[in-house]
């Protein structure tokens, strides 16, 4: 499609959903994106930009001039416009803002005053709020008189005269209720209010827990300032869960659309951190240099103890990190979880210890060696199970993201204990030395 | 709360949302759950059960008799009732079904004929469908006349006389439109239809991509049979993303509420698989036994090459698995992604190679050893980068879940190549032997 015929390309793409057009941009290479943008011209609208992968969008926005960006952003709801503008450089951001019309500019500027990834950035200001003394009929008439509004909404928010939210009303209740009823008789008074500075991950957990479709956002004085809708939450949940996978694996903000320089910068730091932990393990091995020279079987077997320990630690750590992210692992069940993981680790450790002990004993015709590796294996898997819970829980209590740093610590512990237990036991058991 | 005073506990819990009561059950130990259930008695309703963690729910349902379960499930929407009943044993399932009233039973039985984790299991049959020749006024009157219905809904579906969906209509459009307009003039004709046998992960990706609130589910003849709402999708997305973390780490269905026996069974299999790959690495080391006896520094340094290679492979693999899960890594950009990962791997490899080469050269006062470990490191990190993309992509093409098996293969490759490159180069360079 991209080889020549712009007219045909435009016609084909014209029938697509903005999300599908955004996909097109993600699928072609970086160098082809501006050609595609030129070919599709006015089909590349704000909606398409809002649907795009962050890295691809940034790339494209860099190529557009600031007045064009302002034009595209101006037609969007606040949250989508903010998503486009927040990643721009300060100078460009100022130019785009000044090219917007004053209402949009004020809304976006205010959103930008809230911390990144907070409710204030994710909310849209476009919402329907009515007073509690209105009847269902009044509300319907009010909505019909505001025809120009293209907003899609699922709930209306009922406020008092000071603009404090007092209830919400799903549209299905309004449709079912005769006109003469008061809206305050139909609305639900209990609602989940989101403070404007709440972290988006916390917001997403509330939506998930209570099955919300939309929720009112309030400022520090409790006034209704915006609404967060579930479609944004779907994106956040999928993003945050993905981030945890990537962080646990040390790939940082990893994304196949991430530029090479950023991917290099993010990942090499992690590899250097791991080089540090590997050096600790090497240092431990070096202490037992003489033992290894005497019995080369130790060098052959030692990576097994460290590596299986590492795997066992990673298993437990993944379960713990996931449970922490879902607010399922709390102060009240930490000890119970640790006891349970200890039981699982002991069972796992005993199973693997028996297998490797018999195997090593047979292969090297040395049952003392088999007993040593079996014991070391059991010790390391149990330690791994404990570390897999303790490390992420401790990081969480220190207000660190457990997904980011846990595996460096857990690997260091399982590597070190693995080599130390195996080589140390070999010496202690009189196998060597 | 759980120590004695049932009355007080019931009163406290009475003010909570069902999701919060479900949390209570998750937070207490297994042995306390039936006491809590007895204390809360009728507060433990179907909604609470639906909100509960799968493992905790199964545990509790086992303790209830089948008539009670039928009673609880009967008050729920189809999808929630199915979630409770699908995990029961066949005999109990039959008893619960026969205790349900015929309509509910038929709906649930039909849902159970669809494959697990398909749209048919997730959808609810409760929905509002109207004919296209109705006016907005007719629709509102129809809704008001069906007062008994407690269903909350966000969109209505417009069908033709054969019950094929022809359009959808957000409630906000209906509220804004005067009564005399035809529903077919207000509705949107383009809609995302979900085939009843589509996998839930695929359904979730569509919801995310198109920002859907609800979507019509159609059977093989294209008739409207149910609706999937976004609140279920939020749960699915969060669950599927979590599954990928756990599978990549070899923790299977891991969950802090999983019983010990299941956790042991799931994890020990993974550890045994990894024992197999570790043995391959050990076999490679054993080939170079003589070299290690001659120069113990090789045994000290070799785990570094394998371990950093493993980390680099895991980084790339996490990015690839994530991109595959999000449908972002497709046939059209696989080669581009591989080329990019190769560039990043070369940069990472060169950086780490220089650091470890200089370090080893200095510590052991042996620059040939430094050059050997630097080269081995570069080779292993580049191989790791390639394996990190190739392995998951190949598994995906073979219709295997890349999250489940990728890390065993990637680790085997990086361990083997790490030891082979380092020890092999040491011999080839004349460092030993």
Interface residues (C-beta under 8 A of the other chain):
Chain A: X17 X19 X26 X27 X29 X51 X53 X140 X143 X144 X146 X147 X149 X151 X152 X153 X154 X170 X171 X172 X173 X174 X175 X176 X177 X178 X190 X207 X208 X209 X210 X211 X212 X213 X230 X231 X233 X234 X235 X237 X238 X241 X242 X244 X245 X246 X248 X249 X250 X251 X254 X255 X256 X257 X260 X263 X264 X267 X268 X270 X271 X272 X274 X275 X278 X279 X281 X282 X285 X286 X289 X292 X293 X296 X299 X300 X301 X302 X303 X304 X306 X307 X308 X311 X312 X314 X315 X316 X317 X318 X319 X320 X321 X322 X323 X325 X326 X328 X329 X330 X332 X333 X336 X337 X340 X343 X344 X347 X348 X351 X352 X355 X356 X359 X381 X411 X415 X419
Chain B: X17 X19 X26 X27 X29 X51 X53 X140 X143 X144 X146 X147 X149 X151 X152 X153 X154 X170 X171 X172 X173 X174 X175 X176 X177 X178 X190 X207 X208 X209 X210 X211 X212 X213 X230 X231 X233 X234 X235 X237 X238 X241 X242 X244 X245 X246 X248 X249 X250 X251 X254 X255 X256 X257 X260 X263 X264 X267 X268 X270 X271 X272 X274 X275 X278 X279 X281 X282 X285 X286 X289 X290 X292 X293 X296 X299 X300 X301 X302 X303 X304 X306 X307 X308 X311 X312 X314 X315 X316 X317 X318 X319 X320 X321 X322 X323 X325 X326 X328 X329 X330 X332 X333 X336 X337 X340 X343 X344 X347 X348 X351 X352 X355 X356 X359 X381 X411 X415 X419
